[in-house]
Amino acid sequence: MRMTTSTEANGRRVFTSGRPDVVVPPLSLPDFLLAAGADRPDHPALVDGTSGRVLTYRQLTAGVRRVAAGLAARGLRRGDVCALLAPNSPEWLLACYGAMSAGAVVTGINPQYTAHEVAGQLRQTGARIVVTAPPFLQTTRAGIAAAGLRTEIVLIGGDGTEGCVPLDRLLEYQGAAPAVDLDPAVDLALLPCSSGTSGLPKSVMLTHRACVANVLQQRAALPFRATDRLLGVAPFYHATGFGVVANGTLHAGGTVVTMPRFDVEGMLGLIEAHRITATVVVPPIVVALAKHPAVDARDLSSLRWVACGAAPLGGELQQAAARRLGCPVVQGYGMTELTAGIALWSPSIPVRPGAAGRLLPGVQARVVDPLGGADLGPGESGELWIRSQARMAGYRDNPAATAETVDADGWVHTGDIGRIDADGALFVLDRIKELIKVKGFQVAPAELEAVLRAHPGIADAAVVSMPDERAGERPKAFVVRSREADAQQLEAEQIMAWVTERVAPHKRLGAVEFIDAVPTSPAGKTLRRLLVHRG
C-alpha cells in the first residue's frame, strides 16, 4: 500500500504507511516468541556458528524455563535488572529470555567496554546479576567493584571454580519456573543504553508490549520464513541484533545462527556452510561484502536478502553489494527509543537505492522545520518526529531527558533530518543531534569529553565527528592544554593513548587537534558545530 498523509485540525501534517496498525497480544516477549515454535518443537531454533551445536525449539523453551527457575531461586525478582556482557551465542539468548521470564529486565552491555564503562552502565541500571563469559570476567569484576554494587556473576562456560554461578547449573535446575504476573504494557523487558539526541548514555525503558509491537511491525516488511536461517552477526546487545534478527527470526519459527564477532572470512564461511538465507548488518559489513576479494571465492547463493541498518548507507554502495551477492540489499531506519525499526524497505519490492525504508504499520511520522517548527510535506526536508506503539516508556530516572525527547503528545523527536517522498520512501539526510556513528554504534561527544577533561594535562576539550572511509565517522578531539601541560608539550599520541585505555574500540579518537579555547555560547554550551567547520 502507498503512504498516506493527513492534515489534522491543529495543522499537523502526518505521514503513515497506509497499512493498519498491528494488533499486539497481551504476552511477555519470551511467551510471544516461543509460541511460534510450539508446532515445530524439533526444528532448529539456535545454532552456535562456532561449534555447530544446535538447540531445537523444544530445547530452547525448556532452557528458558530452567534459567528463569534457577534465577528466581537465587533471588531474582520481578523488576530486578540482569545485565548481559558476552558475545553472541545461544547462551546469550537463553539467559536473556530466561531472565525476562523470571520477571527481570535485561540490559545488554558491549563486551568490548572497559571496566570504567561497565561500571557506568551497572550503576545506572542497578543490575542485580551479570551474565558474562570467561574472557570478560576480569573486566566484569572490576566494573562491579567500581560501581559499588553487590552484583552476582553468572558465567557462560564456567564450572564454578571461578567463584561464579555456572549458567549450566541454571540450565540443569529442576525446580518449577516462577509464575510471574507480568503486565506487558507496564513491566519492562529491556533497558538498552542510548545517548538519545545528545549527551551522556541513558537507560531506555522498553516494555514487553513495545518489544512485541516492534516485532510485528518489522515482520510486515521483512519476509521472515520458518525455513529461514539468519546469521546473527549484529551483536545481541544492539537493537539490530536482538530486536530485528533474534526476535524476528524466532517469531517466524526460523533458525538463528550465532556469530560471536565479525570477521569477513568467518562470516562468509558461515553463510556458505549453513546456507544462510538472510542477515541484518551495519554499513561497514556491506562495504566488505561489496569490496572484499574473498567474497568471490564463496558460494553465497543461499542468500535471499541482506538488510542494513544503524547508520545511512550510500545508494551506490548498496547496489554494488547487491550485484555482487546476487540478492536485494535493503535499508532500514530505527532508534533505540522506538525499540528498533521505524522504517524498513521490503526485499519483495524493487529497491530504491539510498532509501532508508518505508514507514512500518502503525508508525506515524512528521517532518518538522527545525527552525520555524512548521510541518512540512512530501519531498521537503526537516527533523523526523515519530509516534509508535513501540515507543519507550522513558529514560530510567531521567525525566528531564525524557521530556526533551518525547513531547506531551507522544512524538519522539529523533534529531535526524530526513524527507519522505510522494511514494513513501524515507531518506535520512543528516543529524541535528551531535552523536557520532562509528560502524553503526553511537558515540556521545559528551562522554569522551568527560574522559578527556579527567586528564591532568587538559584544561578543556570538545569532540566532533570526522569522516572515515571504513567506519563512516570517527571522533576527533579539540583539546586545550593546561598551562603545565602546554609547557611540557603534551602530545596528541599521549592523549589518544589516555582515551584508548578508558573506552571501547569504537569510541577511540581518530585525531587530536590543539586549540587555545573551546567555543561556547553565552549560556556556556559547547558550540561543536564551529569546530566541525574548522575540522
PEHU-V71152 format. One record per pair of residues at least 24 apart in sequence whose ideal C-beta (glycine too) atoms are under 10 Angstrom apart, sorted by the first residue. I is the first residue (numbers start at 1). J is the second residue. Records with the same first field share a line. If there is no record, write none. Layout:
# PEHU-V71152
I=J + J
This chain:
# PEHU-V71152
1=358 + 361 + 424
2=358 + 422 + 423 + 424
3=358 + 359 + 365 + 378 + 420 + 421 + 422 + 423 + 424 + 425 + 426
4=359 + 424
5=365 + 375 + 377 + 378 + 420 + 422 + 424
6=364
7=375 + 377
8=366 + 375
10=375 + 409
11=374 + 375
12=364 + 366 + 368 + 374 + 375 + 385 + 409 + 411
13=365 + 366 + 367 + 368 + 374 + 375 + 376 + 377 + 378 + 380
14=364 + 365 + 366 + 367 + 375 + 385 + 387 + 411
15=358 + 359 + 363 + 364 + 365 + 366 + 367 + 375 + 377 + 378 + 384 + 386 + 420 + 424 + 426
16=359 + 360 + 361 + 362 + 363 + 364 + 365 + 387 + 424
17=217 + 220 + 221 + 343 + 358 + 359 + 360 + 361 + 362 + 363 + 364 + 365 + 424
18=358 + 359 + 361 + 424
19=217 + 220 + 221 + 358 + 359 + 360 + 361 + 362 + 363
20=220 + 361 + 362
21=213 + 216 + 217 + 360 + 361 + 362 + 363 + 364 + 388 + 389
22=212 + 213 + 214 + 215 + 216 + 217 + 218 + 219 + 220 + 360 + 361 + 362 + 363 + 388 + 389 + 390
23=213 + 216 + 362
24=184 + 185 + 208 + 209 + 210 + 211 + 212 + 213 + 214 + 215 + 216 + 217 + 362 + 389 + 390
25=184 + 209 + 212 + 213 + 216
26=182 + 183 + 184 + 185 + 208 + 209 + 212
27=182 + 184 + 208 + 209 + 212
28=97 + 100 + 101 + 103 + 180 + 182 + 183 + 184 + 187 + 189 + 207 + 208 + 209 + 211 + 212
29=96 + 97 + 100 + 101 + 106 + 182 + 184 + 189 + 190 + 206 + 207 + 208 + 209 + 210 + 211 + 212 + 215 + 247 + 251
30=60 + 61 + 64 + 65 + 68 + 93 + 96 + 97 + 98 + 99 + 100 + 101 + 102 + 182 + 189 + 208 + 250
31=61 + 64 + 97 + 100 + 101 + 182 + 184 + 208 + 212
32=184 + 208 + 209 + 211 + 212 + 215 + 216 + 247 + 250 + 251
33=60 + 61 + 64 + 93 + 97 + 100 + 211 + 212 + 215 + 246 + 247 + 248 + 249 + 250 + 251 + 252 + 253
34=60 + 61 + 64 + 65 + 97 + 101 + 250 + 251
35=61 + 250 + 251 + 253
36=224 + 226 + 249 + 250 + 251 + 252 + 253 + 254
37=61 + 226 + 250 + 251 + 252 + 253 + 254
38=253
39=226 + 253
40=226 + 253
43=226 + 227 + 253 + 254 + 255
44=229 + 254 + 255 + 256 + 257 + 274
45=90 + 93 + 249 + 250 + 253 + 254 + 255 + 256
46=89 + 90 + 91 + 92 + 93 + 94 + 232 + 246 + 249 + 250 + 255 + 256 + 257 + 258
47=90 + 229 + 231 + 232 + 255 + 256 + 257 + 258 + 270 + 274
48=88 + 89 + 90 + 91 + 257 + 258 + 259 + 260
49=88 + 89 + 90 + 231 + 232 + 233 + 256 + 257 + 258 + 259 + 260 + 266 + 267 + 269 + 270 + 271 + 273 + 274 + 276
50=87 + 88 + 89 + 258 + 259 + 260 + 261 + 266 + 270
51=89 + 90 + 258
52=257 + 273 + 274
53=89 + 90 + 258
54=90 + 255 + 257
55=90 + 91 + 93 + 94 + 255 + 256
56=255
57=250 + 253 + 255
59=90 + 94 + 171
60=90 + 93 + 94 + 97 + 250 + 256
61=97
62=94 + 171 + 177
63=90 + 91 + 93 + 94 + 95 + 97 + 98 + 167 + 170 + 171
64=93 + 94 + 95 + 96 + 97 + 98 + 99 + 100 + 101 + 102 + 171 + 177
65=97 + 98 + 101 + 102 + 173 + 176 + 177 + 178
66=94 + 98 + 101 + 169 + 170 + 171 + 172 + 173 + 174 + 175 + 177
67=91 + 94 + 95 + 96 + 97 + 98 + 99 + 100 + 101 + 102 + 131 + 154 + 167 + 170 + 171 + 173 + 177
68=97 + 98 + 99 + 100 + 101 + 102 + 103 + 104 + 170 + 173 + 175 + 176 + 177 + 178 + 180
69=98 + 101 + 102 + 170 + 173 + 174 + 175 + 176 + 177 + 178
70=98 + 102 + 154 + 165 + 167 + 169 + 170 + 171 + 172 + 173 + 174 + 175 + 177
71=95 + 98 + 99 + 101 + 102 + 103 + 104 + 128 + 129 + 131 + 152 + 154 + 165 + 170 + 173 + 177 + 178
72=98 + 99 + 101 + 102 + 103 + 104 + 173 + 175 + 176 + 177 + 178 + 179 + 180
73=102 + 170 + 173 + 175 + 176 + 178
74=102 + 128 + 129 + 152 + 154 + 165 + 169 + 170 + 173
75=128 + 129 + 152
76=102 + 103 + 104 + 128 + 129 + 152 + 154 + 178
77=102 + 103 + 104 + 128 + 178 + 180
78=102 + 103 + 104 + 105 + 178 + 180 + 181 + 182 + 187 + 188
79=103 + 104 + 105 + 128 + 182 + 187 + 188
80=104 + 105 + 126 + 127 + 128 + 129
81=105 + 106 + 107 + 122 + 124 + 125 + 126 + 127 + 128 + 129 + 130 + 151 + 188 + 191 + 203 + 396
82=106 + 107 + 125 + 127 + 128 + 129 + 130 + 131 + 151 + 152 + 154 + 191
83=107 + 108 + 109 + 118 + 121 + 122 + 125 + 126 + 127 + 128 + 129 + 130 + 131 + 132 + 140 + 143 + 144 + 151 + 153 + 154 + 191 + 237
84=108 + 109 + 111 + 127 + 129 + 130 + 131 + 132 + 133 + 154 + 156 + 236 + 237 + 242
85=109 + 110 + 111 + 112 + 113 + 118 + 121 + 122 + 127 + 130 + 131 + 132 + 133 + 136 + 137 + 139 + 140 + 143 + 153 + 156 + 237
86=111 + 130 + 131 + 132 + 133 + 134 + 135 + 136 + 140 + 154 + 155 + 156 + 157 + 167 + 235 + 236 + 237 + 260
87=111 + 112 + 133 + 135 + 136 + 156 + 235 + 236 + 237 + 258 + 259 + 260 + 261
88=231 + 232 + 233 + 234 + 235 + 236 + 237 + 241 + 242 + 245 + 246 + 256 + 257 + 258 + 259 + 260 + 261 + 262
89=133 + 156 + 157 + 232 + 236 + 258 + 259 + 260
90=156 + 232 + 256 + 257 + 258
91=131 + 133 + 154 + 156 + 157 + 167 + 168 + 171 + 258
92=131 + 133 + 156 + 232 + 235 + 236 + 237 + 241 + 242 + 246 + 258 + 260
93=232 + 236 + 242 + 246 + 247 + 250 + 256 + 258
94=131 + 156 + 167 + 170 + 171
95=129 + 131 + 132 + 154 + 156 + 167 + 170 + 171
96=131 + 189 + 190 + 236 + 237 + 242 + 246
97=189 + 246 + 247 + 250
98=131 + 167 + 170 + 171 + 177
99=128 + 129 + 131 + 154 + 189
100=180 + 182 + 187 + 188 + 189 + 190 + 208 + 211
101=177 + 178 + 180 + 182
102=129 + 177 + 178 + 180
103=178 + 179 + 180 + 181 + 182 + 187 + 188
104=128 + 129 + 180 + 187 + 188 + 189
105=187 + 188 + 189 + 190 + 191 + 203 + 205 + 206 + 207 + 208 + 396
106=131 + 188 + 189 + 190 + 191 + 192 + 206 + 236 + 237 + 242
107=188 + 190 + 191 + 192 + 193 + 203 + 204 + 237 + 396
108=190 + 191 + 192 + 193 + 235 + 236 + 237 + 238 + 239 + 241 + 242
109=136 + 139 + 140 + 143 + 192 + 193 + 237
110=193 + 235 + 237 + 238 + 441 + 504 + 505 + 506 + 507
111=135 + 136 + 139 + 140 + 235 + 237 + 260 + 261 + 504
112=136 + 139 + 235 + 261 + 441 + 503 + 504 + 505 + 506 + 507
113=139 + 140 + 143 + 193 + 237 + 503 + 504 + 505 + 507
114=139 + 142 + 143 + 500 + 501 + 502 + 503 + 504 + 505 + 507
115=139 + 140 + 141 + 142 + 143 + 144 + 145 + 146 + 147 + 502
116=142 + 143 + 146 + 451 + 454 + 501 + 502 + 503
117=143 + 146 + 193 + 201 + 447 + 451 + 502 + 503 + 504 + 507
118=142 + 143 + 144 + 146 + 147 + 504
119=143 + 144 + 145 + 146 + 147 + 148 + 149
120=146 + 147 + 193 + 200 + 201 + 447
121=147 + 191 + 192 + 193 + 201 + 203
122=146 + 147 + 148 + 149 + 151
123=147 + 148 + 149
124=191 + 193 + 200 + 201 + 202 + 203 + 395 + 396 + 397 + 398
125=149 + 191 + 192 + 193 + 203 + 396 + 397
126=151 + 191 + 203 + 396 + 397
127=151 + 152 + 191
128=152
129=153 + 154 + 165
130=154 + 155 + 164
131=155 + 156 + 164 + 165 + 167 + 170
132=156 + 157 + 158 + 164 + 167
133=157 + 158 + 167 + 260
134=158 + 162 + 164
137=162 + 163 + 164
140=164
182=207 + 208
183=207 + 208 + 209
184=208 + 209 + 210 + 211 + 212 + 213
185=209 + 210 + 389 + 393
186=393
187=393
188=392 + 393 + 396
189=339
190=239 + 242 + 243 + 336 + 339 + 392
191=395 + 396
192=237 + 238 + 239 + 242 + 243 + 336 + 337 + 339 + 340 + 392
193=237 + 336 + 442 + 444
194=239 + 335 + 336 + 337 + 392 + 395 + 405 + 435 + 442 + 444
195=336 + 401 + 433 + 434 + 435 + 436 + 442 + 443 + 444 + 445 + 446 + 447
196=335 + 336 + 337 + 392 + 395 + 398 + 401 + 402 + 404 + 405 + 412 + 413 + 414 + 415 + 433 + 435 + 442 + 444
197=335 + 337 + 383 + 401 + 404 + 405 + 412 + 413 + 414 + 415 + 416 + 431 + 432 + 433 + 434 + 435
198=401 + 404 + 405 + 415 + 432 + 433 + 434 + 435 + 444 + 445 + 446 + 528
199=398 + 401 + 404 + 433 + 434 + 435 + 444 + 445 + 446 + 447
200=398 + 401 + 444 + 445 + 446 + 447 + 449 + 450
201=395 + 442 + 444 + 446 + 447
202=336 + 337 + 392 + 394 + 395 + 396 + 397 + 398 + 401 + 402 + 405 + 444
203=392 + 394 + 395 + 396 + 397 + 398
204=239 + 335 + 336 + 337 + 338 + 339 + 392 + 393 + 394 + 395 + 396 + 402 + 405
205=337 + 392 + 393 + 394 + 395 + 396 + 397 + 398 + 402
206=239 + 243 + 336 + 337 + 338 + 339 + 340 + 390 + 391 + 392 + 393
207=339 + 390 + 391 + 392 + 393
209=389 + 390 + 393
210=338 + 339 + 340 + 388 + 389 + 390 + 391 + 392 + 393
211=242 + 243 + 247 + 339 + 340 + 390
212=247 + 251 + 339 + 389 + 390
213=338 + 339 + 360 + 361 + 362 + 388 + 389 + 390 + 391
214=239 + 243 + 244 + 247 + 248 + 334 + 338 + 339 + 340 + 341 + 342 + 360 + 363 + 388 + 389 + 390 + 391
215=243 + 244 + 246 + 247 + 248 + 250 + 251 + 252 + 339 + 340 + 341 + 390
216=248 + 251 + 360 + 361 + 362 + 389 + 390
217=338 + 339 + 340 + 341 + 342 + 343 + 344 + 359 + 360 + 361 + 362 + 363 + 388 + 389 + 390
218=243 + 244 + 247 + 248 + 251 + 280 + 307 + 332 + 334 + 339 + 340 + 341 + 342 + 344 + 360 + 361 + 390
219=244 + 247 + 248 + 251 + 252 + 341 + 344 + 360 + 361
220=341 + 344 + 346 + 360 + 361 + 362
221=307 + 330 + 332 + 341 + 343 + 344 + 345 + 346 + 347 + 348 + 349 + 357 + 358 + 359 + 360 + 361
222=248 + 249 + 252 + 278 + 280 + 305 + 307 + 330 + 332 + 341 + 344 + 345 + 346 + 347 + 348 + 360
223=252 + 278 + 304 + 305 + 346 + 347 + 348
224=248 + 249 + 250 + 251 + 252 + 253 + 254 + 277 + 278
225=249 + 252 + 253 + 254 + 277 + 278 + 304
226=252 + 253 + 254 + 255
227=252 + 253 + 254 + 255 + 277
228=252 + 253 + 254 + 255 + 256 + 276 + 277 + 278 + 304 + 305
229=254 + 255 + 256 + 257 + 270 + 271 + 274 + 275 + 276 + 277 + 278 + 279 + 302
230=254 + 255 + 256 + 257 + 274 + 276 + 277 + 278 + 279 + 280 + 307
231=256 + 257 + 258 + 259 + 267 + 270 + 271 + 274 + 276 + 277 + 278 + 279 + 280 + 281 + 303 + 306
232=256 + 257 + 258 + 259 + 260 + 270 + 279 + 280
233=257 + 258 + 259 + 260 + 261 + 262 + 263 + 266 + 267 + 270 + 271 + 276 + 279 + 280 + 281 + 282 + 285
234=259 + 262 + 279 + 280 + 281 + 282 + 285 + 307 + 308 + 309 + 310 + 440
235=259 + 260 + 261 + 262 + 282 + 440 + 441
238=282 + 309 + 310 + 336 + 340 + 440 + 441 + 442
239=309 + 310 + 334 + 335 + 336 + 337 + 338 + 339 + 340 + 341
240=280 + 281 + 282 + 307 + 308 + 309 + 310 + 332 + 334 + 340 + 341 + 440
241=280 + 281 + 282 + 310 + 340
242=339 + 340
243=280 + 309 + 334 + 336 + 338 + 339 + 340 + 341 + 390
244=280 + 307 + 309 + 332 + 334 + 339 + 340 + 341 + 344
245=278 + 279 + 280 + 281 + 307 + 340
247=339 + 340
248=278 + 280 + 340 + 341
249=278 + 280
254=278
262=288 + 439
263=288
264=288 + 289 + 291 + 292 + 293 + 294 + 295
265=292 + 294 + 297 + 298
267=292 + 294 + 295 + 298
268=292 + 294 + 295 + 297 + 298 + 299 + 300
269=294 + 298
271=295 + 298 + 299 + 300 + 301 + 302 + 303 + 306 + 325
272=297 + 298 + 299 + 300 + 301 + 302
273=298 + 299
274=302
275=299 + 300 + 301 + 302 + 303
276=300 + 302 + 303 + 304 + 306
277=302 + 303 + 304 + 305 + 327
278=302 + 303 + 304 + 305 + 306 + 307 + 327 + 328 + 347
279=303 + 305 + 306 + 307 + 308
280=305 + 306 + 307 + 308 + 309 + 310 + 330 + 332 + 340 + 341 + 344
281=306 + 307 + 308 + 309 + 310 + 313 + 321 + 329 + 440
282=308 + 309 + 310 + 311 + 313 + 437 + 438 + 439 + 440 + 441 + 472
283=308 + 309 + 310 + 311 + 312 + 313 + 314 + 317 + 318 + 321 + 331 + 437 + 439 + 440 + 470 + 471 + 472
284=308 + 310 + 311 + 313 + 438 + 439 + 440 + 468 + 470 + 471 + 472
285=321 + 439 + 440
286=313 + 314 + 317 + 318 + 320 + 321 + 322 + 325 + 329 + 331
287=313 + 314 + 317 + 320 + 321 + 439 + 469 + 470 + 471 + 472
288=321 + 470
289=317 + 320 + 321 + 322 + 324 + 325 + 329
290=316 + 317 + 318 + 319 + 320 + 321 + 322 + 323 + 324 + 325 + 329
291=317 + 320 + 321 + 324
292=324
295=321 + 324 + 325
296=324
300=324 + 325 + 326 + 327
301=325 + 326 + 327
302=327
303=327 + 328 + 329
304=328 + 347 + 348
305=329 + 330 + 345 + 346 + 347 + 348 + 351
306=330 + 347
307=331 + 332 + 341 + 344 + 345 + 346 + 347 + 357
308=332 + 345 + 356 + 440
309=333 + 334 + 340 + 341 + 342 + 343 + 344 + 356 + 357 + 440
310=334 + 437 + 439 + 440 + 441 + 442 + 472
311=428 + 437 + 438 + 439 + 440 + 441 + 442 + 471 + 472 + 473
312=354 + 356 + 416 + 418 + 427 + 428 + 429 + 430 + 431 + 437 + 440 + 472
313=353 + 354 + 356 + 428 + 440 + 472
314=353 + 354 + 472
315=351 + 352 + 353 + 354 + 355 + 427
316=353 + 354
317=353 + 354
318=345 + 351 + 352 + 353 + 354 + 355
319=351 + 353 + 354
320=353
322=347 + 351 + 353
329=353
330=355 + 356 + 357
331=355 + 356 + 357 + 426 + 427 + 428
332=356 + 357 + 358 + 360 + 426
333=357 + 358 + 359 + 360 + 384 + 386 + 414 + 416 + 418 + 426 + 427 + 428
334=360 + 386 + 390 + 414
335=384 + 386 + 388 + 390 + 391 + 392 + 405 + 412 + 414 + 415 + 416
336=392 + 442
337=386 + 388 + 390 + 391 + 392 + 394 + 395 + 402 + 405 + 406 + 412 + 413 + 414
338=363 + 386 + 387 + 388 + 389 + 390 + 391 + 392 + 412 + 414
339=388 + 389 + 390 + 391 + 392
340=390
341=388 + 390
342=384 + 386 + 388 + 390 + 412 + 414 + 416 + 426
343=384 + 386 + 418 + 420 + 424 + 425 + 426 + 428
344=426
345=425 + 426
352=421 + 423 + 424 + 425 + 426 + 427
354=425 + 427 + 428 + 429
355=420 + 421 + 423 + 424 + 425 + 426 + 427 + 428
356=384 + 416 + 418 + 420 + 425 + 426 + 427 + 428 + 429
357=424 + 425 + 426 + 427 + 428
358=420 + 423 + 424 + 425 + 426
359=386 + 388 + 420 + 424 + 425 + 426
360=388 + 390
361=388 + 389
362=387 + 388 + 389 + 390
363=387 + 388 + 389 + 390 + 391
364=388 + 410 + 411
365=411 + 414 + 418 + 420 + 424 + 426
366=411 + 413 + 420
367=417 + 418 + 419 + 420 + 426
368=411 + 413
370=413 + 415 + 417 + 432
376=419 + 420
377=419 + 420 + 422
378=419 + 420 + 421 + 422 + 423 + 424 + 425
379=419 + 420 + 421 + 422 + 427
380=419 + 420 + 421
381=417 + 418 + 419 + 420 + 427 + 429 + 430
382=417 + 418 + 419 + 420 + 429 + 432
383=413 + 414 + 415 + 416 + 417 + 418 + 430 + 431 + 432 + 433
384=411 + 412 + 413 + 414 + 415 + 416 + 417 + 418 + 419 + 420 + 426 + 428 + 429 + 432
385=409 + 410 + 411 + 412 + 413 + 414 + 416
386=410 + 411 + 412 + 413 + 414 + 416
387=411 + 412
388=412
431=465
434=463 + 464 + 465 + 526 + 528 + 529 + 532
435=465 + 473
436=463 + 464 + 465 + 466 + 468 + 471 + 472 + 473 + 474 + 475 + 476 + 506 + 507 + 510
437=465 + 471 + 472 + 473 + 506
438=465 + 468 + 470 + 471 + 472 + 473 + 474 + 475 + 504 + 505 + 506 + 507 + 508 + 510
439=468 + 470 + 471 + 472 + 473 + 474 + 505 + 506
440=471 + 472 + 506
441=471 + 472 + 504 + 505 + 506 + 507
442=506 + 507
443=473 + 474 + 475 + 503 + 504 + 506 + 507 + 508
444=475 + 507
445=475 + 476 + 477 + 526 + 528 + 531
446=526 + 528
447=475 + 503 + 507
448=475 + 476 + 477 + 499 + 502 + 503 + 507 + 508 + 509
449=475 + 477 + 478 + 479 + 518 + 526 + 528
450=502
451=477 + 498 + 499 + 501 + 502 + 503 + 507 + 509
452=477 + 478 + 479 + 480 + 495 + 498 + 499 + 502 + 509 + 512
453=479 + 480
454=498 + 502
455=479 + 481 + 482 + 485 + 490 + 494 + 495 + 498 + 499 + 502
456=482 + 484 + 485 + 490 + 498
457=481 + 482 + 483 + 484 + 485 + 486 + 487 + 488 + 489 + 490 + 491 + 494 + 495 + 498
458=482 + 485 + 490 + 495 + 498
459=483 + 484 + 485 + 486 + 517 + 518
460=515 + 517 + 518 + 520 + 526
461=495 + 512 + 515 + 518 + 526
462=515 + 518 + 519 + 520 + 526 + 527 + 528 + 530 + 531 + 532 + 535
463=499 + 507 + 509 + 526 + 528 + 531
464=513 + 526 + 528 + 529 + 530 + 531 + 532 + 533 + 534 + 535
465=510 + 528 + 532 + 535
466=509 + 510 + 511 + 513 + 532 + 535
467=510
468=510 + 511
471=506 + 510
473=510
474=506 + 507 + 508 + 509 + 510 + 511
475=499 + 503 + 506 + 507 + 508 + 509 + 510 + 511 + 512
476=509 + 510 + 511 + 512 + 513 + 531 + 532 + 535
477=509 + 510 + 511 + 512 + 513 + 514 + 515 + 531 + 535
478=511 + 512 + 513 + 514 + 515 + 517 + 518 + 519 + 526 + 528 + 530 + 531 + 532 + 534 + 535
479=509 + 512 + 513 + 514 + 515 + 518
480=514 + 515 + 516 + 517 + 518
481=514 + 515 + 516
485=514
486=514 + 516
489=514
490=514
511=535
